[in-house]
Amino acid sequence: MHQPSSCTFGGSRLDVLYITSAREGLDLSDGDPVHAIDQLGAVGMPSTAFAG
């Protein structure tokens, strides 16, 4: 993975880590700019809506 830029948990149980790569200067022949890792043994927390 090149130029990691952001990460977030997703999936129905929030147990998949998604990592994005910055596209500027990225050679897309190196692979997909979004990577999913699903065997971390960790889970994210649900988000809460902004109240105002």
N, CA, C and O atoms as a Maestro MAE file, in Angstrom:
{
 s_m_m2io_version
 :::
 2.0.0
}

f_m_ct {
 s_m_title
 :::
 protein
 m_atom[208] {
  # First column is atom index #
  i_m_mmod_type
  r_m_x_coord
  r_m_y_coord
  r_m_z_coord
  i_m_residue_number
  s_m_chain_name
  s_m_pdb_residue_name
  s_m_pdb_atom_name
  i_m_atomic_number
  :::
  1 25 0.840 -1.165 0.000 1 A "MET " " N  " 7
  2 3 0.000 0.000 0.000 1 A "MET " " CA " 6
  3 2 0.891 1.237 0.000 1 A "MET " " C  " 6
  4 15 1.868 1.330 0.743 1 A "MET " " O  " 8
  5 25 0.519 2.179 -0.859 2 A "HIS " " N  " 7
  6 3 1.304 3.403 -0.983 2 A "HIS " " CA " 6
  7 2 0.448 4.603 -0.596 2 A "HIS " " C  " 6
  8 15 -0.748 4.632 -0.888 2 A "HIS " " O  " 8
  9 25 1.036 5.567 0.043 3 A "GLN " " N  " 7
  10 3 0.402 6.828 0.384 3 A "GLN " " CA " 6
  11 2 -0.892 6.666 1.188 3 A "GLN " " C  " 6
  12 15 -1.908 7.238 0.796 3 A "GLN " " O  " 8
  13 25 -0.901 5.914 2.294 4 A "PRO " " N  " 7
  14 3 -2.126 5.786 3.073 4 A "PRO " " CA " 6
  15 2 -2.603 7.164 3.529 4 A "PRO " " C  " 6
  16 15 -1.804 7.995 3.960 4 A "PRO " " O  " 8
  17 25 -3.920 7.399 3.428 5 A "SER " " N  " 7
  18 3 -4.429 8.732 3.735 5 A "SER " " CA " 6
  19 2 -5.516 8.736 4.812 5 A "SER " " C  " 6
  20 15 -5.654 9.723 5.536 5 A "SER " " O  " 8
  21 25 -6.278 7.668 4.930 6 A "SER " " N  " 7
  22 3 -7.360 7.647 5.902 6 A "SER " " CA " 6
  23 2 -7.753 6.207 6.189 6 A "SER " " C  " 6
  24 15 -7.496 5.310 5.387 6 A "SER " " O  " 8
  25 25 -8.378 5.995 7.339 7 A "CYS " " N  " 7
  26 3 -8.877 4.655 7.646 7 A "CYS " " CA " 6
  27 2 -10.166 4.757 8.449 7 A "CYS " " C  " 6
  28 15 -10.403 5.732 9.163 7 A "CYS " " O  " 8
  29 25 -10.993 3.724 8.313 8 A "THR " " N  " 7
  30 3 -12.257 3.660 9.042 8 A "THR " " CA " 6
  31 2 -12.695 2.211 9.160 8 A "THR " " C  " 6
  32 15 -12.336 1.379 8.327 8 A "THR " " O  " 8
  33 25 -13.462 1.912 10.181 9 A "PHE " " N  " 7
  34 3 -14.041 0.584 10.309 9 A "PHE " " CA " 6
  35 2 -15.386 0.557 9.606 9 A "PHE " " C  " 6
  36 15 -16.107 1.555 9.612 9 A "PHE " " O  " 8
  37 25 -15.731 -0.562 9.004 10 A "GLY " " N  " 7
  38 3 -17.000 -0.721 8.316 10 A "GLY " " CA " 6
  39 2 -17.432 -2.172 8.350 10 A "GLY " " C  " 6
  40 15 -16.902 -2.977 9.116 10 A "GLY " " O  " 8
  41 25 -18.397 -2.493 7.514 11 A "GLY " " N  " 7
  42 3 -18.969 -3.828 7.511 11 A "GLY " " CA " 6
  43 2 -20.123 -3.903 8.492 11 A "GLY " " C  " 6
  44 15 -20.291 -3.014 9.326 11 A "GLY " " O  " 8
  45 25 -20.911 -4.949 8.400 12 A "SER " " N  " 7
  46 3 -22.107 -5.073 9.239 12 A "SER " " CA " 6
  47 2 -21.789 -5.129 10.730 12 A "SER " " C  " 6
  48 15 -22.622 -4.741 11.549 12 A "SER " " O  " 8
  49 25 -20.599 -5.607 11.096 13 A "ARG " " N  " 7
  50 3 -20.212 -5.689 12.519 13 A "ARG " " CA " 6
  51 2 -19.079 -4.722 12.864 13 A "ARG " " C  " 6
  52 15 -18.486 -4.807 13.940 13 A "ARG " " O  " 8
  53 25 -18.784 -3.801 11.940 14 A "LEU " " N  " 7
  54 3 -17.695 -2.836 12.115 14 A "LEU " " CA " 6
  55 2 -16.369 -3.535 12.395 14 A "LEU " " C  " 6
  56 15 -15.558 -3.054 13.187 14 A "LEU " " O  " 8
  57 25 -16.156 -4.672 11.738 15 A "ASP " " N  " 7
  58 3 -14.941 -5.453 11.975 15 A "ASP " " CA " 6
  59 2 -14.022 -5.506 10.747 15 A "ASP " " C  " 6
  60 15 -13.106 -6.326 10.691 15 A "ASP " " O  " 8
  61 25 -14.267 -4.643 9.779 16 A "VAL " " N  " 7
  62 3 -13.412 -4.557 8.587 16 A "VAL " " CA " 6
  63 2 -12.749 -3.183 8.603 16 A "VAL " " C  " 6
  64 15 -13.440 -2.167 8.688 16 A "VAL " " O  " 8
  65 25 -11.438 -3.139 8.525 17 A "LEU " " N  " 7
  66 3 -10.703 -1.880 8.477 17 A "LEU " " CA " 6
  67 2 -10.464 -1.518 7.019 17 A "LEU " " C  " 6
  68 15 -9.835 -2.276 6.279 17 A "LEU " " O  " 8
  69 25 -10.969 -0.354 6.607 18 A "TYR " " N  " 7
  70 3 -10.768 0.147 5.253 18 A "TYR " " CA " 6
  71 2 -9.710 1.237 5.300 18 A "TYR " " C  " 6
  72 15 -9.781 2.148 6.125 18 A "TYR " " O  " 8
  73 25 -8.729 1.139 4.413 19 A "ILE " " N  " 7
  74 3 -7.650 2.119 4.340 19 A "ILE " " CA " 6
  75 2 -7.613 2.661 2.920 19 A "ILE " " C  " 6
  76 15 -7.551 1.896 1.957 19 A "ILE " " O  " 8
  77 25 -7.650 3.983 2.793 20 A "THR " " N  " 7
  78 3 -7.585 4.606 1.476 20 A "THR " " CA " 6
  79 2 -6.185 5.160 1.233 20 A "THR " " C  " 6
  80 15 -5.427 5.423 2.166 20 A "THR " " O  " 8
  81 25 -5.870 5.327 -0.039 21 A "SER " " N  " 7
  82 3 -4.586 5.900 -0.437 21 A "SER " " CA " 6
  83 2 -4.829 7.205 -1.178 21 A "SER " " C  " 6
  84 15 -5.798 7.330 -1.926 21 A "SER " " O  " 8
  85 25 -3.960 8.161 -0.972 22 A "ALA " " N  " 7
  86 3 -4.017 9.403 -1.729 22 A "ALA " " CA " 6
  87 2 -3.720 9.091 -3.191 22 A "ALA " " C  " 6
  88 15 -2.783 8.350 -3.487 22 A "ALA " " O  " 8
  89 25 -4.509 9.649 -4.105 23 A "ARG " " N  " 7
  90 3 -4.358 9.327 -5.518 23 A "ARG " " CA " 6
  91 2 -3.315 10.183 -6.216 23 A "ARG " " C  " 6
  92 15 -2.790 9.771 -7.250 23 A "ARG " " O  " 8
  93 25 -2.996 11.353 -5.692 24 A "GLU " " N  " 7
  94 3 -2.058 12.242 -6.369 24 A "GLU " " CA " 6
  95 2 -0.691 11.577 -6.474 24 A "GLU " " C  " 6
  96 15 -0.069 11.243 -5.466 24 A "GLU " " O  " 8
  97 25 -0.245 11.394 -7.686 25 A "GLY " " N  " 7
  98 3 1.043 10.771 -7.926 25 A "GLY " " CA " 6
  99 2 1.059 9.267 -7.745 25 A "GLY " " C  " 6
  100 15 2.119 8.648 -7.841 25 A "GLY " " O  " 8
  101 25 -0.090 8.665 -7.485 26 A "LEU " " N  " 7
  102 3 -0.161 7.222 -7.263 26 A "LEU " " CA " 6
  103 2 -0.247 6.491 -8.593 26 A "LEU " " C  " 6
  104 15 -1.066 6.839 -9.443 26 A "LEU " " O  " 8
  105 25 0.573 5.507 -8.774 27 A "ASP " " N  " 7
  106 3 0.534 4.663 -9.966 27 A "ASP " " CA " 6
  107 2 -0.531 3.598 -9.727 27 A "ASP " " C  " 6
  108 15 -0.318 2.673 -8.943 27 A "ASP " " O  " 8
  109 25 -1.681 3.722 -10.400 28 A "LEU " " N  " 7
  110 3 -2.786 2.801 -10.149 28 A "LEU " " CA " 6
  111 2 -2.483 1.374 -10.584 28 A "LEU " " C  " 6
  112 15 -3.248 0.465 -10.264 28 A "LEU " " O  " 8
  113 25 -1.386 1.153 -11.303 29 A "SER " " N  " 7
  114 3 -1.002 -0.218 -11.638 29 A "SER " " CA " 6
  115 2 -0.455 -0.947 -10.403 29 A "SER " " C  " 6
  116 15 -0.273 -2.164 -10.428 29 A "SER " " O  " 8
  117 25 -0.193 -0.190 -9.314 30 A "ASP " " N  " 7
  118 3 0.275 -0.798 -8.064 30 A "ASP " " CA " 6
  119 2 -0.851 -1.483 -7.310 30 A "ASP " " C  " 6
  120 15 -0.593 -2.207 -6.349 30 A "ASP " " O  " 8
  121 25 -2.097 -1.271 -7.724 31 A "GLY " " N  " 7
  122 3 -3.221 -1.907 -7.052 31 A "GLY " " CA " 6
  123 2 -4.331 -0.922 -6.750 31 A "GLY " " C  " 6
  124 15 -4.263 0.254 -7.108 31 A "GLY " " O  " 8
  125 25 -5.343 -1.426 -6.091 32 A "ASP " " N  " 7
  126 3 -6.526 -0.648 -5.749 32 A "ASP " " CA " 6
  127 2 -6.188 0.398 -4.690 32 A "ASP " " C  " 6
  128 15 -5.455 0.086 -3.752 32 A "ASP " " O  " 8
  129 25 -6.702 1.651 -4.805 33 A "PRO " " N  " 7
  130 3 -6.404 2.672 -3.799 33 A "PRO " " CA " 6
  131 2 -7.192 2.495 -2.494 33 A "PRO " " C  " 6
  132 15 -7.008 3.276 -1.560 33 A "PRO " " O  " 8
  133 25 -8.071 1.474 -2.412 34 A "VAL " " N  " 7
  134 3 -8.789 1.177 -1.174 34 A "VAL " " CA " 6
  135 2 -8.472 -0.267 -0.776 34 A "VAL " " C  " 6
  136 15 -8.604 -1.186 -1.585 34 A "VAL " " O  " 8
  137 25 -8.056 -0.452 0.464 35 A "HIS " " N  " 7
  138 3 -7.710 -1.782 0.960 35 A "HIS " " CA " 6
  139 2 -8.636 -2.133 2.118 35 A "HIS " " C  " 6
  140 15 -8.967 -1.269 2.931 35 A "HIS " " O  " 8
  141 25 -9.051 -3.376 2.199 36 A "ALA " " N  " 7
  142 3 -9.904 -3.845 3.290 36 A "ALA " " CA " 6
  143 2 -9.177 -4.962 4.023 36 A "ALA " " C  " 6
  144 15 -8.699 -5.912 3.403 36 A "ALA " " O  " 8
  145 25 -9.096 -4.847 5.331 37 A "ILE " " N  " 7
  146 3 -8.463 -5.857 6.170 37 A "ILE " " CA " 6
  147 2 -9.525 -6.371 7.128 37 A "ILE " " C  " 6
  148 15 -10.079 -5.605 7.916 37 A "ILE " " O  " 8
  149 25 -9.812 -7.675 7.060 38 A "ASP " " N  " 7
  150 3 -10.939 -8.187 7.838 38 A "ASP " " CA " 6
  151 2 -10.579 -9.217 8.900 38 A "ASP " " C  " 6
  152 15 -11.476 -9.870 9.432 38 A "ASP " " O  " 8
  153 25 -9.328 -9.383 9.223 39 A "GLN " " N  " 7
  154 3 -8.958 -10.353 10.255 39 A "GLN " " CA " 6
  155 2 -8.040 -9.717 11.290 39 A "GLN " " C  " 6
  156 15 -6.994 -10.267 11.634 39 A "GLN " " O  " 8
  157 25 -8.445 -8.561 11.776 40 A "LEU " " N  " 7
  158 3 -7.641 -7.858 12.779 40 A "LEU " " CA " 6
  159 2 -7.936 -8.315 14.201 40 A "LEU " " C  " 6
  160 15 -7.078 -8.226 15.079 40 A "LEU " " O  " 8
  161 25 -9.152 -8.804 14.425 41 A "GLY " " N  " 7
  162 3 -9.556 -9.121 15.784 41 A "GLY " " CA " 6
  163 2 -9.961 -7.881 16.555 41 A "GLY " " C  " 6
  164 15 -10.010 -7.897 17.785 41 A "GLY " " O  " 8
  165 25 -10.251 -6.806 15.836 42 A "ALA " " N  " 7
  166 3 -10.686 -5.556 16.466 42 A "ALA " " CA " 6
  167 2 -11.962 -5.090 15.785 42 A "ALA " " C  " 6
  168 15 -12.237 -5.455 14.642 42 A "ALA " " O  " 8
  169 25 -12.737 -4.282 16.496 43 A "VAL " " N  " 7
  170 3 -13.951 -3.718 15.911 43 A "VAL " " CA " 6
  171 2 -14.005 -2.225 16.210 43 A "VAL " " C  " 6
  172 15 -13.443 -1.746 17.195 43 A "VAL " " O  " 8
  173 25 -14.696 -1.506 15.334 44 A "GLY " " N  " 7
  174 3 -14.882 -0.078 15.526 44 A "GLY " " CA " 6
  175 2 -16.107 0.194 16.380 44 A "GLY " " C  " 6
  176 15 -16.811 -0.727 16.792 44 A "GLY " " O  " 8
  177 25 -16.348 1.454 16.637 45 A "MET " " N  " 7
  178 3 -17.520 1.859 17.400 45 A "MET " " CA " 6
  179 2 -18.515 2.537 16.476 45 A "MET " " C  " 6
  180 15 -18.110 3.243 15.552 45 A "MET " " O  " 8
  181 25 -19.816 2.340 16.704 46 A "PRO " " N  " 7
  182 3 -20.807 2.990 15.864 46 A "PRO " " CA " 6
  183 2 -20.717 4.516 15.993 46 A "PRO " " C  " 6
  184 15 -20.366 5.048 17.046 46 A "PRO " " O  " 8
  185 25 -21.034 5.181 14.925 47 A "SER " " N  " 7
  186 3 -21.014 6.650 14.959 47 A "SER " " CA " 6
  187 2 -22.309 7.178 15.565 47 A "SER " " C  " 6
  188 15 -23.321 6.479 15.604 47 A "SER " " O  " 8
  189 25 -22.262 8.399 16.027 48 A "THR " " N  " 7
  190 3 -23.457 9.066 16.537 48 A "THR " " CA " 6
  191 2 -23.736 10.269 15.665 48 A "THR " " C  " 6
  192 15 -22.811 10.928 15.190 48 A "THR " " O  " 8
  193 25 -25.002 10.555 15.455 49 A "ALA " " N  " 7
  194 3 -25.382 11.687 14.622 49 A "ALA " " CA " 6
  195 2 -25.076 12.993 15.323 49 A "ALA " " C  " 6
  196 15 -25.208 13.099 16.542 49 A "ALA " " O  " 8
  197 25 -24.665 13.997 14.547 50 A "PHE " " N  " 7
  198 3 -24.413 15.326 15.078 50 A "PHE " " CA " 6
  199 2 -25.739 15.934 15.509 50 A "PHE " " C  " 6
  200 15 -26.701 15.933 14.742 50 A "PHE " " O  " 8
  201 25 -25.796 16.446 16.711 51 A "ALA " " N  " 7
  202 3 -27.061 16.906 17.280 51 A "ALA " " CA " 6
  203 2 -27.342 18.387 17.018 51 A "ALA " " C  " 6
  204 15 -28.357 18.909 17.479 51 A "ALA " " O  " 8
  205 25 -26.492 19.044 16.313 52 A "GLY " " N  " 7
  206 3 -26.860 20.436 16.103 52 A "GLY " " CA " 6
  207 2 -25.777 21.264 15.611 52 A "GLY " " C  " 6
  208 15 -25.964 22.461 15.394 52 A "GLY " " O  " 8
  :::
 }
 m_bond[207] {
  # First column is bond index #
  i_m_from
  i_m_to
  i_m_order
  :::
  1 1 2 1
  2 2 3 1
  3 3 4 2
  4 3 5 1
  5 5 6 1
  6 6 7 1
  7 7 8 2
  8 7 9 1
  9 9 10 1
  10 10 11 1
  11 11 12 2
  12 11 13 1
  13 13 14 1
  14 14 15 1
  15 15 16 2
  16 15 17 1
  17 17 18 1
  18 18 19 1
  19 19 20 2
  20 19 21 1
  21 21 22 1
  22 22 23 1
  23 23 24 2
  24 23 25 1
  25 25 26 1
  26 26 27 1
  27 27 28 2
  28 27 29 1
  29 29 30 1
  30 30 31 1
  31 31 32 2
  32 31 33 1
  33 33 34 1
  34 34 35 1
  35 35 36 2
  36 35 37 1
  37 37 38 1
  38 38 39 1
  39 39 40 2
  40 39 41 1
  41 41 42 1
  42 42 43 1
  43 43 44 2
  44 43 45 1
  45 45 46 1
  46 46 47 1
  47 47 48 2
  48 47 49 1
  49 49 50 1
  50 50 51 1
  51 51 52 2
  52 51 53 1
  53 53 54 1
  54 54 55 1
  55 55 56 2
  56 55 57 1
  57 57 58 1
  58 58 59 1
  59 59 60 2
  60 59 61 1
  61 61 62 1
  62 62 63 1
  63 63 64 2
  64 63 65 1
  65 65 66 1
  66 66 67 1
  67 67 68 2
  68 67 69 1
  69 69 70 1
  70 70 71 1
  71 71 72 2
  72 71 73 1
  73 73 74 1
  74 74 75 1
  75 75 76 2
  76 75 77 1
  77 77 78 1
  78 78 79 1
  79 79 80 2
  80 79 81 1
  81 81 82 1
  82 82 83 1
  83 83 84 2
  84 83 85 1
  85 85 86 1
  86 86 87 1
  87 87 88 2
  88 87 89 1
  89 89 90 1
  90 90 91 1
  91 91 92 2
  92 91 93 1
  93 93 94 1
  94 94 95 1
  95 95 96 2
  96 95 97 1
  97 97 98 1
  98 98 99 1
  99 99 100 2
  100 99 101 1
  101 101 102 1
  102 102 103 1
  103 103 104 2
  104 103 105 1
  105 105 106 1
  106 106 107 1
  107 107 108 2
  108 107 109 1
  109 109 110 1
  110 110 111 1
  111 111 112 2
  112 111 113 1
  113 113 114 1
  114 114 115 1
  115 115 116 2
  116 115 117 1
  117 117 118 1
  118 118 119 1
  119 119 120 2
  120 119 121 1
  121 121 122 1
  122 122 123 1
  123 123 124 2
  124 123 125 1
  125 125 126 1
  126 126 127 1
  127 127 128 2
  128 127 129 1
  129 129 130 1
  130 130 131 1
  131 131 132 2
  132 131 133 1
  133 133 134 1
  134 134 135 1
  135 135 136 2
  136 135 137 1
  137 137 138 1
  138 138 139 1
  139 139 140 2
  140 139 141 1
  141 141 142 1
  142 142 143 1
  143 143 144 2
  144 143 145 1
  145 145 146 1
  146 146 147 1
  147 147 148 2
  148 147 149 1
  149 149 150 1
  150 150 151 1
  151 151 152 2
  152 151 153 1
  153 153 154 1
  154 154 155 1
  155 155 156 2
  156 155 157 1
  157 157 158 1
  158 158 159 1
  159 159 160 2
  160 159 161 1
  161 161 162 1
  162 162 163 1
  163 163 164 2
  164 163 165 1
  165 165 166 1
  166 166 167 1
  167 167 168 2
  168 167 169 1
  169 169 170 1
  170 170 171 1
  171 171 172 2
  172 171 173 1
  173 173 174 1
  174 174 175 1
  175 175 176 2
  176 175 177 1
  177 177 178 1
  178 178 179 1
  179 179 180 2
  180 179 181 1
  181 181 182 1
  182 182 183 1
  183 183 184 2
  184 183 185 1
  185 185 186 1
  186 186 187 1
  187 187 188 2
  188 187 189 1
  189 189 190 1
  190 190 191 1
  191 191 192 2
  192 191 193 1
  193 193 194 1
  194 194 195 1
  195 195 196 2
  196 195 197 1
  197 197 198 1
  198 198 199 1
  199 199 200 2
  200 199 201 1
  201 201 202 1
  202 202 203 1
  203 203 204 2
  204 203 205 1
  205 205 206 1
  206 206 207 1
  207 207 208 2
  :::
 }
}
